[in-house]
Amino acid sequence: MPPARRTNPFVAAVLSAIVPGAGQWYAGNRRRAKLYLLITVALVLPAIFLYVMIFYVSGIGLALTLSRPFFENPDLLVLLLVANAALLVFRAVAVVDAFLMASGRTFRGSSASTGAVVIGLAFLLFLTALPHGWVGHRNLLLYDLLTHDFNADPGQVTTTTSSDGSSTTAIGDTTTTTHSTSFPDEGRVNVLLMGADSGVGRDSIRTDTMVIVSIDPVTGWTAMFSIPRNLKQIPLPPDHPATDWWGDTCPGCYPQTLFLMYADALARPDLWGTPNSGANAMKETFGYLLGIDIHYYAMVDMVGFITIVDAIGGVDIQVTERVFNAEYMFAPGEEPAVLEIEPGLQHMDGRTALGYARSRAQGNDFDRMSRQRCVLQAIAAQTDPVTVLREFPTLVPVIEENVFTDIPVSAIPDFLELLEKFNPAEVVSVRYMPDAPEFAGTETSYMTGFTTDRFPIPDRDFIAARTAIALSLPPLEAIAALGLQKLEDVCALTP
């Protein structure tokens, strides 16, 4: 039966746009309203239950459990896209049905008013579709992100041999290989983090920041080992095809400044292997230097760093000493500008945070290493998942263009789970540099000496021995045994 009272069709449509079935109830058709409401409740209750469980009961663990199948098989995201489209159709049908039901008695307009009604209803449907478009767009971006090949460097040289025995080299991508499991069966997982500088006006890729992060997946114990960019004669792994890479120039070692190794190794896939010979060289060389296996690497370009920090809304850093550079080049190709950061708690955008981490105007490379550790810690501690989701369309293309890693997509949930065990107040942080503060007033050093042009030469045996101590003890005991400062003391972290 038609409704016994006058009803406004737009009010009915708006009500069903908010809660499918509410407009039908308003229009007087309780039977149809109950059908829509029953379907709505069947869809909403599980979502509310999951929300409560994730945010108030189980925490991130349940969210990762639910999302893990999508990381392992990104094609499953198509099912979410279909479900989102089906939900949109259901809501649109409820809106139109409520409008027609309410207008059956009250709408008797002219053709002009009919056009206005159609336009109004179309606009309401557009508003109804907006959140589904928002979700669908991010669904597609996530699929693109999870299926992107992050390991292939555009600068990778590949060598092919023709049937006549001649060989040619070309620049291009190669096939990415992944590990079968996220973490080793026993012991720690070790990841090499690199910050690269590669833009207009630069000779090639330079890895200005190099930090090895070692994490115990069981306890969450974490150690960070910072490697100076200006080391020379770093030893190469014995019995490796690249041991005599530079021949008599540097038998068994790499003679160049360390930050050039990645680019040099990209040109020698015959020695270091593909799909990313630059990363392979860094992982194997640093692994030998520290006496550990390095399982993964992740490298971000400086331009990408700026955009990522800006996308998350900047970062708060407690500055302990003034940083000033009258002519600092924030990004390759830009004109130099003034960089000035005063002591105290500072909120930094991406350009300022990068300048703070990279500037050598005050102090030297080793002072800069301390600031880099603090910036990494601040970003990890202050990144808000809601902000990341909101800025997802901005972040995805930047990440795809500026981030390189061999961490398989399927391992991402495993690494995210480690966040629950991570304690920033108990990080063993070692800087393998000359004049390390833990050896102040002594002749002990991580270096065997210096080259004729005054570049430090690492003492591999001593570094490996200190690394073993750092990884064999609980964090606070290791910090005490090695005479280190806590990371929170170095960075003056705020609550």
Secondary structure, 3 states (H helix, E strand, C coil): CCCCCCCCHHHHHHHHHHCCCHHHHHHCCHHHHHHHHHHHHHHHHHHHHHHHHHHHHHCHHHHHHHHHHHHHCHHHHHHHHHHHHHHHHHHHHHHHHHHHHHHHHHCCCCHHHHHHHHHHHHHHHHHHHHHHHHHHHHHHHHHHHHCCCCCCCCCCEEEEECCCCCEEEEECCCCCCCCCCCCCCCCCEEEEEEEEECCCCCCCCEEEEEEEEEECCCCCCEEEEECCCCCCCEECCCCCCCCCCCHHHCCCEECCCHHHHHHHHHCCHHHHCCCCHHHHHHHHHHHHHHCCCCCEEEEEEHHHHHHHHHHCCCEEEEECCCEEEEEECCCCCCCCEEEEECCEEEEECHHHHHHHHHCCCCCCHHHHHHHHHHHHHHHHHHCCHHHHHHCHHHHHHHHHHHEEECCCHHHHHHHHHHHHCCCHHHEEEEECCCCCHHHCCCCCCCEEEECCCCCEEECHHHHHHHHHHHHHCCHHHHHHHHCCCCHHHHHCCCC
